[in-house]
Amino acid sequence: MGKQVRFFHNDEIEKQFLQRAREIGLQVSATSARAVALGFARTATPSPWLDGEFIEYSTDFVDNTARIWFDPLDDAGQPKSVAIREAYDALVRHLKRDSRFVSEHGLWVKKKHESEFIVASREDAKRTEELVRQNREYAVRVLGAKLKGSG
């Protein structure tokens, strides 16, 4: 079972995070438009995600959240290298430094970016309310549903 840390994300936080990953010696390899694998370069593979020794860093395209994810065990159930486990721990310490955990969102937020987080959270709540309203309207109009609170 993997471990993950979710955090509030913006361009500055991403830049600092990836810089820290490189300082540790991790190679950064894109795996999709919103995800990268962070791992130690090996001569046998062109990318860390090919050999399973990687930390996944991914961002959400809807809101300003990101996560790092790591499975400390390989496919055979054996512990991965000490180096990659220590790299994950170092990245977690980097993310949590000067941050606070916002339990209602399940995110770590850098204290320096709390006001930006509050604004983004309010915008996200408005988008969610609008989506719920549209879905309710659709259900009543198209499906003929009688929803609680719809009159």
Secondary structure, 3 states (H helix, E strand, C coil): CCEEEEEECCHHHHHHHHHHHHHHCCEEEEEECCEEEEECCCCCCCCHHHCCCCEEEEECCCCCEEEEEECCECCCCCECCHHHHHHHHHHHHHHHCCEEEECCCCEEEEHHHHHHHHHHHHHHHHHHHHHHHHHHHHHHHHHCCCCCCCC
